[in-house]
Amino acid sequence: MASTTSRSQAAADKRRQILDAAVRVFARQGFHACRVSDIADEAGVAYGLVYHYFSSKDEILDTVFLERWNVLLHVIAEVDAGEGSARDKLHAIASFIVDSYRHDPDVMKVIVVEVTRAANSFGRTHLSKIREAYALIAEVVAKAQEAGELRSDVTPDFAALAFYGTIEQVLTGWIFALLPQSPEDVEAAKTQIIDTICDGLDVIGLRAT
């Protein structure tokens, strides 16, 4: 029994090793420019071993995306179920995404560049999964609108797209070194994102018009 458990753990560790190597290669070379052999070299494993765990580099990218995206979906749902204002909840969601970039920029670069922005390939393949995140964020907005916390003349779906789109643009700015990204800049971005979106959704702003 112990031997079987050890083999299973060793297989899981090797699979993880390949995935982590693939993330580095995808981030450095781009998904379409790299080969499976590049991933094998980066992981320090035989070429054939990659195919033992994955049928193609497409499956590897699918796995990388779905692993991280499912975590994001769980976090959004958990935040929405908790206490706090809509502003607090959106700040928590934005902070999670920003911190994910800070802790693992290669993974976030791969997700943004190779999946969510790849409208004609992986982005379209995973469109329903991507929309799940938008729908969960829209629920946060809709509940706040019903409570009179946010203005109601902006649809929840549009607000969710604007919210995530703002975050993605900030990540893109960091990925391509278009924005400063010192620890202070990254931390300040969380508040700036929320100020940009929530002040635009604030009912006070509506009354002032």
N, C-alpha and C positions, 0 to 999 in steps of 0.2 A: 504493500500500500504506500509506504513511504517513498519507494522507488518510483512508483507511478506519479505521485505528487511532485517529486523532484523533476521528473521528465516534463510534466505539464508546466511547471514554473520555468524551466529552462526554455521551453518552446515559447512561452509568453514573453520572456525576456528577449529572446532573439527576434521575435516579431516586433517588439517595441524598439529594439535597436535599429531595425530596418526602417520603421516608420520615422524615427527621429532623424536618421540619416537622410531619408527622402525629403523631409522638411527643409533641411539645410541645403540640399541640392536644388530643390524647387525654388527656394528663396534666392539662391545665388545665381542660378542659370536660367530660371524660368521653366515652367512645366514642359512646354512644347520643345524647348531646346535640349532638354536632358534625355538621357537614355537609361534604361534599367541597369546597364552596366555601370553607369555613373553612381547610381544609388548603391549598388553592390560594393563598389570601390570605397565609397564614403563610409559604408557600414563595416567594411573589413570582412565581408563574407563572400562566398562563392556566388557567381552569377546565378546559378541554378537554384540556390537557396531562396533567393527573392521570390522565384516562381513557386516555391514550395508553400509560401505563405500568402502570396497574392497572384492573381491571374494576370495582372497587367499593372502598368504604372497608373492607369486610370483608376483602378480599384484602390491603389495606395492613396491617391488624392481624395477619392471618395471617403476613405476611412479617416484621413486626417481632418477633413471638413466636418463629417458627421460627428466625430468624437467631440470636437470643440463646440460645434453648433448646438448639440444636444445639451451640453453643459450650460450654454447661454440660455436656452429655452427653460431649463430647470431653474436657473437663477431668476429669470424674469417672473416666472410663475410664483416662486417663493417670495420674492420681494412684493409682488402684488397682493399676496395673501397676508402679508404682515401689516403692522401698524404704520402710521405716518401719512403725511400729506402727499399729494401727487408729485409735488416738487421734490420731496424727500425720496420718493420711490424712483423717479426718473434720474435723480442724482445717483442713487445706488446702482441703477442699471448702467448708466454712463461710466461710473467709477469702475465697475467690474470690467467693462470692455477696455477702458483705458489702461487699467492695471494689467489686463491680459496682454496688451501690447508691450507694456513696460517689462513684464516678466518673461515674455516669450515672443519677441518681435518677429522672428522668422515665421512662426505659425500664423500670426496675424497677417503678415505680409502675404503669405500663401493664400489665406482665406479671402482677403480683400482683392488681391490682384488676379489670382487664378480661378476664383469661384464667384464671389458675389458681383464682381465687375465683368465677368466673362459672359456677357449676355447671349452669345451665340454658341456657347459650349457648356461648360460645367454650370454656369449660372442658370441656364435654362433647365438643365437636368435636375437641379436642386431647387427650382423656383418654389415648389410647394413647401419645402422645408424652410426656405428663407422667409416665405410669407407667414409661416407660423410665428416667427419672432415679431413681425410687424403686427399681427393680429393680437398677440399678447400685450404689446405696448399700447395698441389702440384700446384695449380693455382698461388699462390704467387711466387713459385719458377720458374714456367714456364714463367711467365711474365718477371721476372728478367733475366732469361736466354736469352729471346728474345731481351731484351734491352742491353745485353752484361754485365750485372751486376754480374751474377754468371756463373760459368763454365757450359758448356753445355754437357759435357760427362758423367754427372750423371743424370739419369732420374729423372724427377720431382716426380714421385711416390716413388722411392727409397729414395730420399731426404726427402720427407714428412714422410715416415716411420722412417727414422733415427732421424728426428727432434722430432717427438712425442715419439718415443721409448726412446730417451735420457731423455726427461722430465719425462716419466713414471718411468724410472729406478731411477731417483732422488727422485720422490715421494715415490717409494717403499723403498728406503734407509731411508727416514724419517719415514715412517709408521712402519718399523721394527727396528727403532733406530740404523741403520747401519751408518748413516751420522750425523754429528753435525747439529743442527737446531736452533741455536740461531737466533734472528732477523737479525743479521749481516750475518750469514751463508745463511739464506734463501734469503736475498736480493742479496748477491753475486752470488748465484746459477743462477739467471736470466742471468747475464752477462756471466758466465762460460758456460752455455748451448749454448748461441748464439756464443761465441767464438769457442766452440768445433765444432759446425755445420757449421757456416758461414765461418770460416777460412778454413775448408775443402772444401767448395764450391767456395772459392774465386778464381777469374781468375788469380790473381797474383801467387797463389800457383801452378796453372797449368803451367804458363809460366816458373816457376822455376824448373820444373821437366825435 
